Amino acid sequence: MHSCRDYTGLEEFRVLRDEFRARQIPCLEHYPAIELLTEGARVTGAVLWNLETGDYKIVRAKAIIIATGGYGRLHIRGFPTTNHYGATFDGVVLAYRAGAKLRDIDAVQYHPTGAAYPIQIVGYLLTEKLRGSGAQPVNADGEAFVYPLEPRDVEAASIIRECYVRNKGIITPTGLRGVWLDTPLIEIKNGKGYIEKAFPGMIRMYKRYDIDIRKDPVLVFPTLHYQNGGIETDSDGRTNVEGLWVAGEVSGGVHGKNRLMGNSTLDCLVFGRKAGMSTADYVKSQKGERKIALDHLKHYVQKLQQAGVKETRRAPIILPDYRGKAALARMIDVF
C-alpha cells in the first residue's frame, strides 16, 4: 500500500478535487439527492434538495452512480464512528426504493482504535499504522492483553472484552471506557523523531488538547468504521436496476462480511474507475430522453404497509440530528 504519512485520504481527495476543478466538470454543491426518478424498471434521474434554500431540483440522467459512503452516523449499537456526517445510509435507501438488491447489510466493521478521550474527538480514527509501528494496547494494569497486529475484528473484540467482561479498562473523565494505546513505544522501537515524521496528523489532533502522543499513551475504544455490505453489484458496479451503478463503500459484495485494512481505498479507486467506464459505455448507447416519474414509490409504500412498517419515518436522513430533546424544546417555531 502507498501512503502519505497519515494524511493519505486527505491527499487522495485533494488530487481528485483539483482534477475535478481543472477539467471544469459541472457540479451542484449543497444539493443532496433525496429520491431517484424512474421509468418502469429504469432509473432516469433524481430529485435534489438544496440544504441552504430548501428548493428542489429535478435532474434527468441516462445513468446514475451512487457513491454516498457508509452508515456510520446511524451509530449501530450506540458506537461512536469515524465516518463523515453524511454517512447516513441514504444511498442504499434510494437504491432499495427503486428496486435494487442488497447484501450483507448486517456486516459492519469496527476499527479497534478509535479515540476514547477527550470527548471532543471520541470515535475519531487512530490509524492502524500506529500499532504497525510499535504502539501496544494495554489495560488498566499495564498488561499487553492482545497482539497489536491481529485482524480488526479480533483486536476490537479483545478491547471490548477487556473493558466490559474482565473490567480491566480505564474509565474516562466523561464516563466512557477504553484501554491505553502505548504510543511512546513507537519511538523506543523506531528512534526519536519518528512519530513527528510519520504521524503529523495524530500529533496535531492531540496537541489541541495538550496531549503529546510521543510522551503519553492515549485512550482508545472500538469505533464504527465501515459498512461491509450494501447495494449488490457485478464487477463493474452495475446493479440489477437498469441505469444504476454504485461505487465505494455503498456497494455490497466486494469485501464479504469482513474487510482487510486498506481495501477501502482499493474499493473506491478500482471499482470506482470500473463503474465510471461501464456507465460511460452505457450512456453512449442510449438515445433520446426518458420519462421521469416516482411510480416506484407506490410499490415501495405498498410493501411497507404489507410489512406493518410505519410510513412516518424520515428517509433519507441526509444529515444526523444530534440535538437532544432539551435543545429541540428551546427552538422557536418559525413556521
Backbone torsions as a table, in degrees:
resi	resn	phi	psi	omega
1	MET	NA	137.2	172.9
2	HIS	-87.4	149.0	177.3
3	SER	-147.1	161.4	174.9
4	CYS	-122.7	85.5	-172.5
5	ARG	48.6	-129.7	174.8
6	ASP	-112.4	31.7	176.2
7	TYR	-117.1	26.5	-172.3
8	THR	-57.8	-51.3	-178.8
9	GLY	-61.1	-41.9	179.0
10	LEU	-60.1	-42.8	-179.2
11	GLU	-68.9	-37.7	176.9
12	GLU	-60.0	-46.0	-178.2
13	PHE	-70.5	-32.4	177.4
14	ARG	-62.1	-45.0	-179.9
15	VAL	-64.2	-45.4	179.7
16	LEU	-61.8	-43.3	179.7
17	ARG	-62.5	-44.0	-179.3
18	ASP	-63.9	-41.8	178.1
19	GLU	-64.0	-41.4	-179.8
20	PHE	-58.4	-46.6	-178.8
21	ARG	-72.2	-39.5	-178.7
22	ALA	-63.4	-34.1	179.9
23	ARG	-86.7	-1.0	177.6
24	GLN	53.8	45.4	176.2
25	ILE	-74.3	127.6	-178.1
26	PRO	-59.6	143.0	-176.7
27	CYS	-149.3	137.0	173.8
28	LEU	-107.5	114.8	180.0
29	GLU	-94.1	151.2	178.9
30	HIS	62.5	28.2	179.3
31	TYR	-126.5	72.5	178.4
32	PRO	-66.5	148.2	174.7
33	ALA	-76.3	133.0	179.0
34	ILE	-114.4	-8.6	175.1
35	GLU	-165.6	147.1	172.8
36	LEU	-87.3	155.4	174.1
37	LEU	-110.1	144.8	-174.9
38	THR	-136.9	162.3	167.5
39	GLU	-131.3	102.6	-173.3
40	GLY	65.9	-123.7	-179.5
41	ALA	-100.2	19.4	-177.0
42	ARG	-116.7	137.1	175.8
43	VAL	-79.7	132.3	-176.1
44	THR	-127.9	3.0	179.0
45	GLY	163.0	-162.7	-178.1
46	ALA	-153.9	156.0	172.0
47	VAL	-100.5	125.6	178.3
48	LEU	-108.8	154.5	-179.3
49	TRP	-132.9	127.1	-177.3
50	ASN	-79.7	120.8	-177.8
51	LEU	-64.1	-28.1	-175.1
52	GLU	-90.1	-39.2	-173.9
53	THR	-107.0	-18.0	-176.8
54	GLY	80.3	6.1	179.2
55	ASP	-76.8	152.2	176.1
56	TYR	-102.9	152.2	176.2
57	LYS	-139.6	134.4	178.6
58	ILE	-100.0	128.0	-179.8
59	VAL	-120.4	124.5	173.9
60	ARG	-86.8	144.3	179.6
61	ALA	-154.1	136.8	175.5
62	LYS	-75.6	-22.6	177.2
63	ALA	-154.0	153.9	-180.0
64	ILE	-133.6	138.1	171.2
65	ILE	-113.1	122.1	175.4
66	ILE	-92.8	124.0	179.5
67	ALA	-139.8	59.8	-169.8
68	THR	-96.2	1.4	177.7
69	GLY	81.7	-157.2	-170.0
70	GLY	-98.3	-153.2	-175.7
71	TYR	-132.2	31.6	-178.4
72	GLY	-59.1	-31.9	-176.8
73	ARG	-77.1	2.6	168.4
74	LEU	-83.0	-12.3	177.0
75	HIS	51.4	58.6	179.3
76	ILE	-52.2	129.1	179.7
77	ARG	57.4	23.4	174.3
78	GLY	79.4	10.3	-179.3
79	PHE	-76.2	149.9	169.3
80	PRO	-69.1	174.5	-177.0
81	THR	-143.2	154.5	173.8
82	THR	-87.1	-9.6	-167.0
83	ASN	-74.9	156.2	175.4
84	HIS	-67.0	164.0	-172.6
85	TYR	-67.0	-20.0	-179.6
86	GLY	-86.4	3.5	-176.6
87	ALA	-82.6	73.1	-173.8
88	THR	-121.4	23.1	172.2
89	PHE	75.5	7.0	-171.1
90	ASP	-62.8	-38.7	-179.5
91	GLY	-61.0	-41.5	178.8
92	VAL	-65.5	-41.4	179.7
93	VAL	-60.9	-47.2	-178.8
94	LEU	-62.1	-43.7	-179.2
95	ALA	-66.9	-41.3	-179.4
96	TYR	-63.1	-41.3	179.8
97	ARG	-65.1	-26.2	179.0
98	ALA	-87.0	-2.0	176.4
99	GLY	107.4	8.5	-178.4
100	ALA	-73.8	146.2	176.4
101	LYS	-82.3	144.7	177.9
102	LEU	-115.4	161.6	175.7
103	ARG	-153.1	150.0	174.8
104	ASP	53.6	34.3	-178.9
105	ILE	-65.1	-23.5	-179.3
106	ASP	-76.6	-9.5	-171.7
107	ALA	-94.8	114.2	177.9
108	VAL	-129.4	144.1	179.9
109	GLN	-104.7	132.3	175.3
110	TYR	-103.3	124.3	175.9
111	HIS	-76.1	131.2	-174.1
112	PRO	-64.4	-29.6	-174.4
113	THR	-118.0	80.9	168.1
114	GLY	-97.1	151.0	179.4
115	ALA	-63.9	133.6	177.3
116	ALA	-108.6	-8.6	179.7
117	TYR	-165.1	142.7	-0.3
118	PRO	-74.8	169.9	-171.9
119	ILE	-60.8	-28.1	-176.6
120	GLN	-65.3	-22.9	-176.5
121	ILE	-121.4	18.8	179.5
122	VAL	-57.6	129.2	-179.5
123	GLY	93.7	-16.2	-179.7
124	TYR	-62.6	146.5	-175.6
125	LEU	-74.8	129.5	167.1
126	LEU	-105.5	106.6	-168.8
127	THR	-49.7	146.0	177.9
128	GLU	-58.1	-24.4	-177.0
129	LYS	-64.8	-22.6	176.6
130	LEU	-61.2	-48.2	178.1
131	ARG	-70.6	-33.5	177.2
132	GLY	-65.0	-22.9	-179.7
133	SER	-96.9	0.3	174.8
134	GLY	126.9	-8.6	178.6
135	ALA	-66.5	138.1	-175.1
136	GLN	-121.1	128.1	171.6
137	PRO	-69.9	132.1	176.8
138	VAL	-135.4	152.4	-177.6
139	ASN	-89.7	-169.7	-176.7
140	ALA	-63.3	-23.9	178.8
141	ASP	-91.6	4.4	-178.8
142	GLY	79.5	13.5	-178.9
143	GLU	-84.8	137.1	172.8
144	ALA	-83.0	95.1	-169.6
145	PHE	-88.6	-9.2	-178.5
146	VAL	-149.4	145.7	173.6
147	TYR	-65.7	128.4	-171.2
148	PRO	-67.3	-15.6	-175.6
149	LEU	-110.8	27.2	172.7
150	GLU	-66.6	158.9	172.9
151	PRO	-55.5	156.6	-172.4
152	ARG	-57.4	-41.8	-177.6
153	ASP	-65.6	-38.5	178.9
154	VAL	-68.5	-44.5	-179.3
155	GLU	-62.6	-45.5	-178.9
156	ALA	-64.3	-44.0	-179.8
157	ALA	-62.3	-36.8	179.8
158	SER	-65.1	-40.1	-179.9
159	ILE	-68.3	-43.4	178.2
160	ILE	-61.7	-42.9	179.5
161	ARG	-62.6	-39.6	-179.1
162	GLU	-64.5	-36.5	-176.6
163	CYS	-82.5	-36.6	-170.4
164	TYR	-114.2	-13.6	177.7
165	VAL	-107.2	-51.2	-179.3
166	ARG	-86.6	-11.1	-178.5
167	ASN	53.4	41.9	179.4
168	LYS	-108.7	14.4	179.1
169	GLY	-85.2	176.5	178.6
170	ILE	-107.0	133.1	175.9
171	ILE	-88.3	121.3	-179.4
172	THR	-76.3	164.0	178.0
173	PRO	-58.1	-19.6	-179.9
174	THR	-99.0	8.2	175.4
175	GLY	90.9	-2.8	177.4
176	LEU	-80.6	163.7	178.3
177	ARG	-112.0	155.4	178.2
178	GLY	-170.7	179.4	173.4
179	VAL	-124.8	164.4	177.6
180	TRP	-78.3	139.7	165.2
181	LEU	-108.3	110.5	-171.8
182	ASP	-79.4	79.4	-178.1
183	THR	-67.8	-30.6	178.0
184	PRO	-58.7	-21.5	177.5
185	LEU	-61.9	-24.2	-178.5
186	ILE	-59.8	-44.5	-177.7
187	GLU	-78.5	-23.7	172.6
188	ILE	-64.3	-36.5	-178.7
189	LYS	-82.1	-39.7	-170.0
190	ASN	-110.8	-6.5	178.7
191	GLY	100.8	154.1	-178.5
192	LYS	-63.7	138.8	180.0
193	GLY	94.4	-10.1	-176.3
194	TYR	-66.1	-43.0	-177.5
195	ILE	-62.6	-44.3	-179.6
196	GLU	-62.2	-35.9	-179.9
197	LYS	-75.1	-43.4	-172.8
198	ALA	-89.9	-26.5	-173.4
199	PHE	-131.4	56.1	-179.9
200	PRO	-62.9	-31.7	179.5
201	GLY	-66.1	-41.5	179.4
202	MET	-67.0	-42.8	178.3
203	ILE	-60.8	-44.9	-178.2
204	ARG	-63.9	-41.9	-177.5
205	MET	-63.1	-43.2	-176.7
206	TYR	-82.7	-24.7	-179.5
207	LYS	-61.6	-29.6	178.9
208	ARG	-60.0	-24.1	-176.5
209	TYR	-114.7	24.1	176.6
210	ASP	58.7	35.9	175.4
211	ILE	-115.3	126.9	179.6
212	ASP	-108.4	105.0	-174.7
213	ILE	-68.5	-9.7	175.1
214	ARG	-76.7	-22.8	-176.5
215	LYS	-115.3	-28.2	-173.9
216	ASP	-122.0	138.8	172.2
217	PRO	-69.2	163.1	-179.7
218	VAL	-123.4	154.8	-178.8
219	LEU	-88.2	132.6	-177.4
220	VAL	-133.1	156.1	174.7
221	PHE	-156.3	148.4	-178.9
222	PRO	-54.1	144.1	-178.5
223	THR	-132.4	143.5	-178.3
224	LEU	-65.6	121.2	-166.6
225	HIS	-120.1	-41.2	-168.8
226	TYR	-148.2	136.8	175.1
227	GLN	-89.1	104.4	-176.2
228	ASN	-73.8	-35.4	178.7
229	GLY	-91.9	-170.8	179.4
230	GLY	158.5	-144.6	-177.9
231	ILE	-81.0	126.3	-176.7
232	GLU	-69.0	136.7	-177.9
233	THR	-138.6	168.3	167.5
234	ASP	-91.8	-171.1	-174.9
235	SER	-70.6	-8.7	177.0
236	ASP	-104.0	8.0	-179.9
237	GLY	83.0	8.0	-178.1
238	ARG	-81.8	134.3	176.9
239	THR	-92.1	-178.9	177.0
240	ASN	-78.7	-7.1	177.4
241	VAL	-94.2	124.3	-177.0
242	GLU	-62.6	134.6	179.0
243	GLY	87.0	2.0	-176.1
244	LEU	-121.1	122.5	176.0
245	TRP	-119.9	161.8	174.8
246	VAL	-136.9	158.3	178.7
247	ALA	-151.1	145.7	176.2
248	GLY	86.3	-153.0	-171.4
249	GLU	-63.7	-24.3	-179.0
250	VAL	-69.6	-17.3	-178.5
251	SER	-83.3	151.8	179.1
252	GLY	-118.6	141.9	176.4
253	GLY	114.2	-19.9	-178.2
254	VAL	-68.9	-40.5	-174.1
255	HIS	-105.8	-9.1	-169.9
256	GLY	70.9	-142.5	-178.3
257	LYS	-95.3	4.6	177.1
258	ASN	-145.7	166.2	-177.0
259	ARG	-142.7	137.9	174.7
260	LEU	-81.8	149.7	177.4
261	MET	-54.9	135.9	175.9
262	GLY	91.1	-19.1	-176.8
263	ASN	-71.9	-13.0	176.3
264	SER	-67.9	-41.8	178.1
265	THR	-64.4	-43.6	178.4
266	LEU	-63.1	-39.9	178.2
267	ASP	-56.2	-51.9	-178.0
268	CYS	-63.4	-46.9	-173.4
269	LEU	-75.7	-44.4	-177.0
270	VAL	-73.7	-55.1	-176.5
271	PHE	-78.2	-23.9	173.1
272	GLY	-64.0	-43.3	178.5
273	ARG	-65.4	-42.7	-179.7
274	LYS	-65.1	-40.0	178.3
275	ALA	-63.6	-41.5	178.6
276	GLY	-62.4	-44.7	-179.9
277	MET	-66.3	-42.4	-179.5
278	SER	-65.0	-41.5	178.9
279	THR	-64.4	-41.8	-179.8
280	ALA	-61.3	-42.3	178.4
281	ASP	-63.3	-39.8	-179.8
282	TYR	-65.2	-45.9	-178.0
283	VAL	-60.3	-38.5	179.5
284	LYS	-62.1	-27.5	-177.1
285	SER	-87.4	-8.1	-176.1
286	GLN	-97.1	129.6	-178.7
287	LYS	-116.9	141.9	175.3
288	GLY	77.7	165.8	179.9
289	GLU	-85.4	151.2	177.3
290	ARG	-104.1	158.2	173.3
291	LYS	-72.3	154.5	177.1
292	ILE	-124.3	136.1	-177.3
293	ALA	-156.9	170.6	177.6
294	LEU	-117.3	27.2	-175.9
295	ASP	-61.5	-27.8	-178.7
296	HIS	-63.9	-23.5	-179.7
297	LEU	-70.0	-30.1	177.3
298	LYS	-62.7	-44.2	178.6
299	HIS	-64.1	-40.4	179.9
300	TYR	-63.4	-44.7	179.9
301	VAL	-64.4	-37.9	176.6
302	GLN	-60.1	-41.8	178.3
303	LYS	-64.4	-39.2	177.1
304	LEU	-61.1	-45.4	-178.9
305	GLN	-63.7	-40.8	178.9
306	GLN	-63.8	-33.6	-178.8
307	ALA	-87.1	-3.9	-179.8
308	GLY	73.6	25.5	179.4
309	VAL	-92.4	129.2	-179.5
310	LYS	-65.3	142.3	-177.8
311	GLU	-90.8	5.2	-176.1
312	THR	-85.6	-6.8	-179.7
313	ARG	-68.1	145.9	-179.1
314	ARG	-87.9	124.1	176.6
315	ALA	-156.4	128.4	2.2
316	PRO	-75.2	162.5	-179.6
317	ILE	-82.6	-35.1	-177.6
318	ILE	70.5	-65.9	177.5
319	LEU	-133.6	144.0	179.4
320	PRO	-71.8	152.4	177.7
321	ASP	-109.8	108.8	-178.1
322	TYR	-97.2	9.7	179.3
323	ARG	-79.7	128.5	177.7
324	GLY	-78.5	178.7	-179.1
325	LYS	-60.3	-36.2	-179.2
326	ALA	-64.0	-41.3	179.6
327	ALA	-67.7	-41.9	179.9
328	LEU	-64.5	-35.1	-179.2
329	ALA	-66.8	-24.6	-179.0
330	ARG	-84.1	-11.0	-177.2
331	MET	-71.6	144.5	178.8
332	ILE	-92.8	130.1	179.3
333	ASP	-75.2	111.2	-175.9
334	VAL	-102.9	4.6	-176.8
335	PHE	-98.8	NA	NA
